[in-house]
């Protein structure tokens, strides 16, 4: 019982060995191509990415935490980089200290930054230019009319009415001073025509409420501080009546409307529609940021920024329509296209590997199809070689018999030895015919040799 089992196992192992040896060159070629493509494409991203956010407690910082949670589900650690604001974020991106950053429209230089390899992953939300002021500050009237203005405060409608007022323009690095200066220059003014301060937004709000300043400029999305100021008695919001005109002159600005009651329906805040200017904040990234990370951020933006807001409806953001810089392929595919179906069923690492390597895998399959036809002949050759290599010895014995060389008993012994060797050869059943043919040929030579007379010398 042990003999047949052992013979079966031996036959099985020999078949596996022959198959591996036959397919080995093709398999090595395929592995070599895959390893080279993996090294060249680098499909697996780094596990850590730096996201430049903004001041602690601000809208950028809040959104940054949501990206931290979103990418953590795919095993990516997002390290928020606090900053002064949009301008500082852009500088960190230019210097390579951040991989991804929130940058407000109007901060980047589309020509220089585009050539430097900074691209957009999509526009995320509007940031309105909020100008809160104290109504009693007036509209920069002559001093003789101050008494009348205090009694009958006049609302502000144009930015030029800020001339001569004490205005907080936010901190350097936030991008607000640069943006405000550009808007004032369009009115034939500049920051020098204002009495400016550079307090952080929370401190500026306290100073405004305390009467220490006349107005404050804040560029922000829907933040608790904006909500607080909109509901504070004695604080008014500048209704920009020239919003359409500014949007025509500055491509990075959009005229938006703060609808009546959108902040608080019960308290009717604001009590009427307010015309404002808004810049679009985008998620910018460096060209050398791994494509898989760009894809993850673009996909996360779909969940983080797709809801409705004060200035937009649901699913208006993210979009690629209002991006100043070129949109990366990952951002365009995530926003305007459909993700591959396998992303719904595979973990991130496997889905990313398949997406980055599918072209190589497809090309490799096309290459291996013709090469695979070589494997069966190689396998057949190896199996038959185990039988055919003994034909050389048999032919040598037969040649000596025909030429009369060697003694008959000596040749018979050699044939018996060859027959024992042939009896031990193991081949698959599909190739057993070659083995039986070898043994029949050995027997035929033996019969020829036995027909010779015992006394007849074969070598004389």
C-alpha positions in Angstrom: 0.0 0.0 0.0 2.9 2.3 0.8 4.5 1.8 -2.5 1.6 3.0 -4.8 1.0 6.0 -2.5 4.7 6.9 -2.6 4.8 6.5 -6.3 1.7 8.7 -6.7 3.2 11.5 -4.5 6.5 11.2 -6.4 4.6 11.6 -9.7 2.7 14.6 -8.4 5.8 16.4 -7.2 7.6 15.7 -10.4 4.7 17.2 -12.4 4.7 20.3 -10.2 8.4 20.6 -10.6 8.2 20.3 -14.4 5.4 22.8 -14.6 7.3 25.3 -12.4 10.4 24.9 -14.5 8.5 25.3 -17.7 6.5 28.4 -16.6 9.4 29.8 -14.6 10.8 32.1 -17.2 7.4 33.6 -18.0 6.6 34.0 -14.3 9.9 35.7 -13.6 9.3 38.1 -16.5 5.9 38.9 -15.2 7.2 39.4 -11.6 10.0 41.6 -12.9 7.6 43.8 -14.9 5.3 44.1 -11.9 8.1 45.0 -9.5 9.5 47.6 -11.9 6.0 49.1 -12.4 5.4 49.2 -8.7 8.7 51.0 -8.1 8.0 53.4 -10.9 4.4 54.2 -10.1 4.8 54.1 -6.3 1.1 53.3 -5.8 1.0 53.2 -2.0 0.9 56.8 -0.5 2.7 58.0 2.6 0.8 57.4 5.9 1.1 61.0 7.0 0.0 64.2 5.2 0.2 67.9 6.4 -2.9 70.1 6.0 -2.4 73.8 6.4 -5.6 75.0 8.2 -5.9 78.4 9.9 -6.3 80.1 13.3 -7.3 77.9 16.1 -11.1 77.9 16.5 -11.7 79.3 13.0 -13.6 77.7 10.1 -10.5 76.3 8.5 -9.5 74.6 11.7 -12.9 73.1 12.1 -12.9 71.8 8.6 -9.4 70.5 9.1 -10.6 68.3 12.0 -13.3 66.8 9.7 -10.6 65.9 7.2 -8.6 64.3 10.0 -11.5 62.0 10.8 -12.3 61.2 7.2 -8.8 60.1 6.2 -8.2 58.3 9.4 -10.7 55.7 8.2 -8.3 54.8 5.4 -5.3 54.7 7.7 -3.9 58.1 6.7 -2.8 60.5 9.5 -3.6 64.2 8.7 -1.5 66.6 10.7 -3.2 70.0 10.8 -0.8 73.0 10.5 -2.2 76.0 12.3 -1.6 79.3 10.6 -2.6 83.0 10.4 -4.9 82.3 7.5 -5.1 81.9 3.7 -1.9 83.8 2.8 0.2 81.9 5.3 -1.3 78.6 4.1 -0.3 79.5 0.5 3.2 80.3 1.6 3.5 77.0 3.4 2.3 75.2 0.3 4.9 77.0 -1.9 7.7 76.2 0.5 6.8 72.5 0.8 5.9 72.7 4.5 2.4 71.6 3.7 1.0 69.1 1.2 -2.6 70.4 1.1 -4.0 73.8 2.2 -7.2 75.9 2.4 -6.6 79.0 0.3 -9.0 81.8 -0.4 -9.6 83.1 -3.9 -7.5 86.1 -4.7 -4.5 84.9 -2.6 -2.8 82.8 -5.3 -1.1 84.0 -8.5 -2.7 81.8 -11.2 0.3 82.2 -13.5 3.2 81.8 -11.1 1.6 79.2 -8.8 0.3 77.2 -11.7 3.8 77.0 -13.2 5.1 76.1 -9.8 3.0 72.9 -9.7 0.2 74.1 -7.3 -3.2 72.8 -8.4 -6.7 72.8 -7.0 -8.7 69.9 -5.8 -11.9 71.9 -6.2 -13.7 74.9 -4.7 -15.1 74.2 -1.3 -17.3 77.0 0.0 -17.9 80.8 -0.1 -16.1 83.1 2.4 -18.0 86.4 2.6 -16.4 89.7 3.2 -18.2 90.9 6.3 -17.9 94.5 7.2 -19.5 95.1 10.7 -19.7 98.6 11.9 -21.3 100.8 14.6 -24.1 102.9 13.0 -23.2 105.9 15.1 -19.8 106.0 13.4 -21.5 107.7 10.5 -20.5 107.8 6.9 -17.5 110.1 7.3 -19.5 113.3 7.3 -18.1 116.7 8.3 -17.8 117.3 12.0 -20.5 119.9 12.0 -23.0 117.2 11.0 -21.8 114.7 13.7 -24.6 115.6 16.0 -27.2 115.0 13.4 -25.6 111.7 12.4 -25.6 110.4 16.0 -29.3 111.2 16.2 -30.1 109.6 12.8 -27.5 107.0 12.0 -27.0 106.4 8.4 -26.3 102.9 7.0 -23.2 102.2 5.0 -23.5 100.9 1.5 -20.2 101.4 -0.2 -16.6 100.7 1.0 -15.5 104.3 0.3 -17.6 105.3 3.3 -15.0 103.7 5.6 -12.6 106.5 4.9 -11.3 108.0 8.1 -12.9 105.4 10.4 -11.1 103.2 12.8 -11.2 99.8 11.0 -9.7 96.5 12.1 -8.3 94.7 9.0 -7.5 91.3 10.7 -4.0 89.9 11.2 -1.2 89.9 8.6 -1.1 86.5 6.9 -4.9 86.1 6.9 -5.0 87.6 3.4 -7.7 90.1 4.5 -5.4 93.3 4.5 -4.2 92.5 0.9 -7.8 91.9 -0.3 -9.2 95.0 1.3 -6.4 97.1 -0.1 -7.2 95.9 -3.6 -10.8 96.8 -3.1 -10.0 100.2 -1.7 -7.7 101.0 -4.6 -10.6 100.4 -7.0 -12.2 103.2 -5.1 -9.2 105.5 -5.4 -8.2 104.8 -1.8 -5.9 102.7 0.2 -5.3 101.3 3.7 -3.6 104.6 4.5 -7.0 106.3 4.3 -8.2 104.3 7.2 -7.2 104.2 10.9 -6.3 100.5 10.8 -5.6 97.9 13.5 -4.6 94.3 13.2 -6.4 92.5 16.0 -7.5 88.9 15.9 -11.2 88.5 15.0 -12.5 87.7 18.5 -10.6 90.6 20.0 -11.8 92.9 17.2 -15.4 91.9 17.9 -15.0 92.8 21.6 -13.4 96.1 20.6 -16.2 96.9 18.2 -18.8 96.2 20.8 -16.9 98.3 23.3 -16.7 101.3 20.9 -12.9 101.1 20.7 -13.1 100.8 16.9 -15.7 101.9 14.4 -15.7 98.8 12.0 -14.1 95.5 11.5 -13.5 93.5 8.3 -13.7 89.8 8.5 -13.5 87.3 5.7 -15.1 84.1 6.9 -17.6 81.3 6.2 -20.5 80.6 8.6 -18.7 81.0 11.9 -20.0 81.4 15.4 -18.4 84.8 15.6 -20.3 86.0 12.5 -23.5 84.6 14.0 -22.8 86.4 17.2 -22.2 89.8 15.6 -25.3 89.5 13.4 -27.4 89.2 16.5 -25.6 91.9 18.5 -27.7 95.1 19.0 -25.9 98.2 18.0 -23.8 96.4 15.3 -24.7 96.7 11.7 -23.6 94.8 8.6 -22.5 96.8 5.5 -24.9 96.0 2.6 -22.6 96.1 -0.5 -24.8 97.8 -3.1 -21.9 97.6 -5.6 -21.4 93.9 -5.3 -22.0 93.1 -9.0 -19.5 95.8 -10.0 -16.8 94.4 -7.8 -17.4 90.9 -9.2 -16.9 92.2 -12.8 -13.6 93.8 -11.9 -12.2 91.0 -9.6 -12.7 87.5 -11.1 -12.0 85.8 -7.7 -15.1 87.5 -6.2 -18.7 86.5 -6.4 -21.8 88.6 -5.6 -23.8 86.7 -3.0 -27.0 87.3 -1.0 -27.5 86.6 2.7 -31.2 85.8 2.7 -33.5 87.2 5.3 -33.9 84.9 8.3 -31.3 82.4 7.1 -29.2 82.8 10.3 -32.1 82.6 12.7 -35.6 82.2 11.4 -37.3 82.7 14.8 -35.4 86.0 15.5 -35.6 87.0 11.8 -31.8 87.5 11.5 -31.0 89.2 9.2 -34.2 91.2 9.0 -33.7 91.7 5.2 -31.7 90.4 2.3 -28.1 91.6 2.4 -25.8 92.0 -0.6 -22.3 90.8 0.0 -19.1 89.9 -1.8 -17.6 86.5 -1.3 -14.4 84.8 -2.3 -14.3 81.1 -3.0 -12.0 79.0 -0.9 -10.4 76.1 -2.6 -8.4 73.1 -1.5 -4.9 73.5 -3.1 -2.2 70.9 -3.2 1.3 70.5 -4.5 2.1 68.5 -7.7 4.4 66.2 -5.8 1.8 65.2 -3.3 1.0 61.5 -3.9 -1.9 61.0 -6.3 -3.7 58.7 -3.9 -3.6 61.4 -1.2 -5.0 63.9 -3.6 -7.8 61.5 -4.5 -8.6 60.9 -0.8 -8.9 64.6 -0.1 -11.0 65.2 -3.1 -13.4 62.4 -2.2 -13.5 63.5 1.5 -14.5 67.0 0.2 -17.6 65.5 -1.3 -18.9 64.6 2.2 -17.5 67.6 4.1 -18.7 70.4 1.9 -21.7 69.1 0.0 -24.3 70.4 2.4 -26.4 73.6 2.0 -25.1 76.9 3.5 -26.1 80.5 4.0 -25.0 81.3 0.4 -25.5 78.1 -1.5 -27.7 75.1 -1.9 -26.9 71.5 -1.2 -24.4 69.9 -3.6 -23.3 73.3 -5.1 -19.9 72.5 -3.6 -17.4 71.2 -4.1 -17.1 72.3 -7.8 -14.5 73.0 -10.4 -16.2 76.1 -11.9 -14.8 78.7 -9.6 -11.2 77.5 -9.1 -8.6 80.0 -10.0 -5.8 77.4 -10.5 -5.9 74.3 -12.8 -7.9 71.4 -11.2 -5.9 68.3 -10.8 -7.2 65.1 -12.5 -8.0 63.5 -9.1 -10.1 66.5 -8.1 -11.9 66.6 -11.5 -12.6 62.9 -11.4 -13.9 63.0 -7.8 -16.2 66.0 -8.4 -17.4 65.6 -12.0 -17.0 61.8 -12.5 -17.9 58.6 -10.8 -15.5 56.6 -8.7 -14.6 53.1 -9.9 -17.1 50.5 -8.8 -14.4 48.5 -7.0 -13.9 51.3 -4.5 -17.2 50.3 -2.9 -16.0 46.7 -2.3 -12.3 46.9 -1.7 -10.3 48.5 1.1 -8.4 51.7 0.3 -5.0 50.1 -0.2 -6.3 47.4 -2.6 -8.5 49.8 -4.5 -5.7 52.3 -4.8 -3.2 49.5 -6.0 -5.7 48.3 -8.6 -6.4 51.9 -9.8 -2.7 52.8 -10.1 -1.6 49.4 -11.6 -4.5 48.5 -13.9 -2.9 49.7 -17.0 0.3 47.8 -16.2 -1.7 44.7 -15.3 -3.7 44.9 -18.6 -0.5 45.3 -20.6 1.1 42.5 -18.8 -1.8 40.2 -19.6 -1.6 41.1 -23.3 2.2 40.4 -23.2 1.8 37.0 -21.4 -1.0 35.6 -23.6 1.4 34.8 -26.5 4.2 33.9 -24.1 2.0 31.4 -22.3 1.8 29.3 -25.4 5.4 28.4 -24.9 4.7 26.8 -21.6 2.9 23.6 -22.7 5.6 22.6 -25.3 8.3 23.3 -22.7 6.5 21.1 -20.2 6.1 18.3 -22.8 9.7 18.5 -23.7 10.8 18.2 -20.1 8.6 15.2 -19.4 9.7 13.4 -22.6 13.3 14.2 -22.0 13.3 12.0 -19.0 12.5 9.1 -21.4 14.3 10.1 -24.6 17.7 10.7 -22.9 18.0 6.8 -22.5 17.6 6.3 -26.2 21.2 7.4 -26.6 22.4 4.6 -24.5 20.1 2.1 -26.2 21.4 3.2 -29.6 25.0 2.8 -28.4 24.3 -0.8 -27.4 22.5 -1.5 -30.7 25.3 0.0 -32.7 27.8 -2.3 -30.9 25.6 -5.2 -31.6 25.4 -4.4 -35.3 29.2 -3.8 -35.5 29.9 -7.0 -33.6 31.7 -5.2 -30.8 31.4 -6.5 -27.2 30.4 -9.9 -25.7 26.8 -11.0 -25.8 26.6 -11.4 -22.0 28.1 -7.9 -21.5 25.6 -6.4 -23.8 22.7 -8.3 -22.1 23.8 -7.0 -18.7 23.8 -3.5 -20.1 20.3 -4.0 -21.5 19.1 -5.4 -18.2 20.5 -2.4 -16.4 18.8 0.0 -18.9 15.6 -1.9 -18.5 15.7 -1.5 -14.7 16.4 2.3 -15.1 13.5 2.6 -17.5 11.2 0.7 -15.1 12.0 3.4 -12.4 11.2 6.4 -14.7 8.1 8.2 -13.5 6.0 10.2 -16.0 2.4 11.4 -16.1 -0.2 9.1 -17.6 -0.5 11.4 -20.6 3.1 10.6 -21.5 3.2 6.9 -20.5 3.3 5.9 -24.2 6.9 7.2 -24.6 8.0 5.1 -21.6 6.3 1.9 -22.9 7.9 2.5 -26.3 11.3 2.7 -24.7 10.8 -0.5 -22.9 9.6 -2.3 -26.1 12.6 -1.1 -27.9 14.9 -2.4 -25.2 13.1 -5.8 -25.4 13.5 -5.8 -29.2 17.3 -5.3 -29.0 17.4 -8.0 -26.3 15.6 -10.5 -28.6 18.0 -9.7 -31.4 21.0 -10.2 -29.1 19.5 -13.6 -27.8 19.2 -14.9 -31.4 23.0 -14.9 -31.6 24.7 -18.2 -30.9 26.2 -18.3 -27.4 29.5 -19.5 -28.7 29.7 -16.8 -31.4 32.1 -14.1 -30.2 30.7 -10.6 -30.8 34.0 -8.9 -30.9 36.0 -11.2 -33.2 
